[in-house]
Amino acid sequence: MGTQNHTQVKITTADPSALGLFGLAMVTLVASSQKLGLTEGLSYLLPWVFFLGGLAQIYASVLDAKHNNIFGTTAFGAFGLFWFGVGTTWLIQLGFFGEKLAANGDAKQLGFAFIGYLIFSLFMTIGAMETNKVLFSIFVFIDFLFIGLSLSSFNIMYDVTHMIAAVAEMCIALLSFYGSAANVLNTHFGQVVLPIGKPFGIFKK
C-alpha cells in the first residue's frame, strides 16, 4: 500500500477588536449626540446603527469565534444584535412598518430589554477586568448607559437618568475610539504607542 502525505494548512485571521470597537465608537457617538440634544430626530441615526453598530460588531464577533475568543465573540455579537434591535425599534416608532404597529408600542418593554442587557453587561464587566483597563472602563460606562436607559424607560427621574445615559454613551464612544486606535497602532508598529493598561490580575494570575 502506498503512503499518503497530508499537508496541514493553518488559516489565521487578524484580531477584529479594532473594527468592533470602531463600530461601537461610531454608533454611540452619533446616538449620544441625539440624547445630548446636539442633534434631532432618528432617521439619520439608522445607517450607523445598522452598519456600524450592527454589522461591524457582528462581523467582529464571527472573526473572534475563529480565534476561540468566547469573550469577544459574545460581547461583539450581543451588542451587534442589540443595535439591530434598537434600529428596528426606531423604525417601528417612525411608522416604517405602519401606523398600527407604531401606535402599539410600550416603552416599558424597552425598559425590560435594557434591564436584560444591564445584567449581561455587569457580568461582562467582570470578565473585562482580565482583558485591559480601557475595555474595562468601556464596560463600566456601558453599565451606566443601561442603568440610565432602564430607569428613563420607566420614567423614573427621567431628566436625570436620560442625561446619565447620554453622558455615559458619549464616554463609551471616546474610549472606544481610543481602544480601536490602540489596537491598530500597537499591533501595526509592534510596540506600545497607546497604552491600554494591564489586566487587574484578580481572577487570573
C-alpha positions in Angstrom: 0.0 0.0 0.0 1.2 3.5 -0.8 1.8 6.1 1.8 -0.2 9.3 1.9 1.2 12.6 2.7 -1.0 15.1 4.5 -0.4 18.9 4.5 -1.9 20.8 7.3 -2.8 24.4 6.4 -3.5 26.9 9.2 -5.6 29.9 8.3 -5.1 32.9 10.5 -7.3 36.0 10.9 -6.4 39.4 12.2 -7.7 40.5 15.6 -11.1 42.0 14.9 -11.2 44.1 18.1 -10.2 47.3 16.4 -13.1 47.0 13.9 -15.6 46.0 16.6 -14.6 48.9 18.8 -14.7 51.4 15.9 -18.2 50.2 15.1 -19.2 50.7 18.7 -17.5 54.1 18.8 -19.3 55.4 15.7 -22.8 54.3 16.7 -22.5 55.6 20.3 -21.1 58.9 19.1 -24.0 59.5 16.7 -26.6 58.2 19.1 -25.3 60.2 22.1 -25.5 63.4 20.0 -29.2 62.9 19.9 -29.6 62.1 23.6 -27.5 65.2 24.5 -29.7 67.4 22.3 -26.9 68.2 19.9 -28.9 66.7 17.0 -32.6 65.9 16.5 -34.6 63.0 15.0 -33.9 59.3 14.4 -33.8 58.9 10.7 -30.1 59.7 10.1 -29.1 57.6 13.1 -30.3 54.4 11.4 -27.5 53.8 8.9 -24.9 54.0 11.6 -27.0 51.8 13.9 -27.3 49.0 11.3 -24.0 49.2 9.6 -21.5 50.2 12.3 -23.4 49.2 15.5 -24.8 46.1 14.0 -22.9 44.6 11.1 -19.4 45.7 12.1 -19.7 44.2 15.6 -21.3 41.0 14.4 -18.5 40.6 11.8 -16.0 41.1 14.6 -17.9 38.5 16.6 -17.6 35.9 13.9 -13.9 36.6 13.5 -13.3 36.4 17.3 -15.1 33.0 17.2 -12.4 31.8 14.8 -9.8 32.9 17.4 -11.7 30.8 20.0 -12.2 34.1 22.0 -15.5 33.5 23.8 -15.4 36.9 25.5 -15.0 38.9 22.3 -17.4 36.6 20.4 -20.1 37.1 23.0 -19.6 40.8 23.6 -19.5 41.9 19.9 -22.2 39.5 18.9 -24.6 40.6 21.7 -24.1 44.3 21.2 -24.3 44.0 17.4 -27.7 42.3 17.8 -28.6 45.0 20.4 -28.2 47.7 17.8 -30.2 45.8 15.3 -32.9 45.6 17.9 -32.7 49.4 18.6 -32.7 50.2 14.9 -35.8 48.1 14.3 -37.5 49.7 17.3 -36.8 53.2 15.9 -38.2 52.0 12.5 -41.4 51.0 14.3 -41.6 54.4 16.1 -41.1 56.2 12.8 -44.0 54.3 11.2 -41.9 52.3 8.7 -44.0 49.2 9.4 -47.3 51.0 9.6 -49.2 53.3 11.9 -50.9 50.4 13.8 -47.6 48.9 14.9 -46.2 52.3 15.8 -49.2 53.0 18.0 -49.0 49.7 19.8 -45.6 50.3 21.4 -44.9 50.3 25.2 -41.7 52.0 26.4 -41.7 49.7 29.5 -41.0 46.7 27.3 -37.8 48.5 26.2 -37.1 49.1 29.8 -37.1 45.3 30.5 -34.9 44.8 27.4 -32.4 47.3 28.8 -32.5 45.6 32.2 -31.6 42.3 30.5 -28.7 44.0 28.8 -27.7 45.6 32.1 -27.4 42.1 33.6 -25.4 40.9 30.7 -23.1 44.0 30.8 -22.5 43.6 34.6 -21.0 40.1 34.3 -19.2 41.0 31.1 -17.6 43.9 33.1 -16.2 41.3 35.5 -14.8 39.5 32.5 -13.3 42.7 31.1 -11.2 43.1 34.3 -8.9 40.4 32.8 -8.6 42.0 29.3 -7.3 45.5 29.7 -8.2 48.7 31.6 -9.5 50.5 28.6 -12.0 47.8 27.8 -13.0 47.5 31.4 -13.7 51.3 31.5 -15.8 51.0 28.4 -17.9 48.3 30.1 -18.3 50.4 33.3 -19.8 53.2 31.2 -22.0 50.6 29.3 -23.3 49.7 32.8 -24.2 53.3 33.5 -25.7 53.6 30.0 -28.1 50.7 30.7 -28.9 51.9 34.1 -29.9 55.3 32.6 -31.8 53.7 29.8 -33.7 51.3 32.1 -34.8 54.0 34.6 -35.7 56.5 31.9 -37.8 53.9 30.1 -39.9 53.5 33.2 -40.0 57.4 33.6 -38.0 57.3 36.8 -36.4 60.7 37.3 -36.4 60.9 33.5 -34.3 64.1 33.0 -31.6 62.9 35.3 -31.5 59.2 34.1 -31.7 60.2 30.5 -28.7 62.5 31.0 -26.8 59.7 32.7 -27.4 57.5 29.7 -26.4 60.3 27.3 -23.1 61.2 29.0 -22.2 57.5 29.5 -22.8 56.9 25.8 -20.5 59.7 24.8 -17.8 58.3 27.1 -18.2 54.9 25.5 -17.7 56.5 22.1 -14.5 58.3 23.1 -13.0 55.3 24.9 -13.9 53.0 22.1 -12.1 55.3 19.6 -9.1 55.2 21.8 -9.3 51.4 22.2 -9.6 50.9 18.4 -6.7 53.2 17.7 -4.5 51.5 20.3 -5.3 48.1 18.8 -4.4 49.1 15.3 -1.3 51.2 16.1 0.2 49.0 18.8 -0.1 45.9 16.5 1.0 47.8 13.4 4.2 49.2 14.9 4.8 46.2 17.2 5.2 48.3 20.3 3.0 50.3 22.7 2.0 53.5 21.1 -1.2 54.0 23.1 -1.2 52.2 26.4 -4.4 50.3 27.3 -3.4 49.1 30.8 -2.7 45.6 32.1 -5.4 43.3 33.4 -6.2 43.6 37.0 -5.0 40.1 37.7 -7.6 39.3 40.3 -9.0 36.2 38.7 -6.0 35.3 36.5 -2.5 35.3 37.9 
